[in-house]
Amino acid sequence: MANVTFEPGCRNNWHIHHAEENGGQILLVTKGEGWYQEEGKPAQKLKPGDVVSIPPNVKHWHGASKDSEFTHIAIEVPGVNPENEWCEEVSDEEYAAL
């Protein structure tokens, strides 16, 4: 479990929480406004009180909105043979389109 804070405009790279069984991640939004997006799906705006359950083996990213700090508690869900894979950056063009 980690308390993660992003400054305005900050986001992580696309990434995947791999696991053979169970696994994934849960985000509990505690402050500010941010974004969550799974590959191939529209981005979701996040605000305090929102909870995101990220299934294992799903490519995604999350981070702050352009004008707001963003804080969430990230909970790694126990799984069989878990491994995180960090992928490419979320491009400035992708992010600016939100």
N, C-alpha and C positions, 0 to 999 in steps of 0.2 A: 504494500500500500504506500502511496506517495502523494503528498500535497504538491501540486504542480501549478506554477503561475507563469503566464505568458504576458509579456508587455504588448501594447496595441500593435497589431500587424504581424505578430510573431506566430509561427505555426511550425509543427514538426513535419518531417518528411512522410511520404506514404510509407506505411509499414504493415506487417502482418504478424499476428500472434499465433504461431503454429502450435498445434497439439494433435496427437493421434486420437485422444478422447478428452472430452470436457475442455477446459482452457478458455481462452478469450480474455476479455477485460471489461470492467464496469467503470464508467465515469460518473461521478457525482458532482454536479456543477454547484459551486459555492459563492462565486462572485463574478461580476462583469458579464460580458456577452462574448460568445465565441461561435465556432463552427465545428461540425462533424460531418464527414463525408465518406461514404463507401464507394469504391470504384464502380463506375457505371450508373450511379444513382445521384440525384440532386443533393446538394449540401443542405444540412439542417441547422438552423439558427438555434443556439443554446443560451439559456439564461439561468440564474440561480434557481435551484429546486429541480432542474431537469436531470434525468438519469438516462444514460445510454448504456445498453447492454450490447457489447461487441462480440459476435460469435468468433470462435477460433477460425483461422485460415481465411479471414476476410481482409482484403487490402483496404486500408482506410487512412485518414489523417484527421487531426483536430488541432485547434488553435484559436487565438483571439480574433475578434473582429478588428477592422481597421482603426476604429476609434475608441476601443475599450480594452482595459486590462481584463484578463480572463483567468480564473482559478478553478481547478477541479481536483477532486481526490480520485486518483487512478488506482483501481484494485485489480491486481492480476488474479484471474480465476485459476485455481489449481487444475492441472491437466497432466496427461501422460506424455512424457517426452516434450515438454514445452520448449519453444525456441522463438525468439523474436528476429524477424528479418526486416532490416531497414532498406528502403528502396529509394527511388528518385525524389527530388524536391518537388513540392507543390509549386508549379511555375507562377511567376508574377502575373501572367496572363490569366491563368485559372483563378487565382485568388482575387484579382481585380474585377473579375466578372461576377463575383458574389454580391 
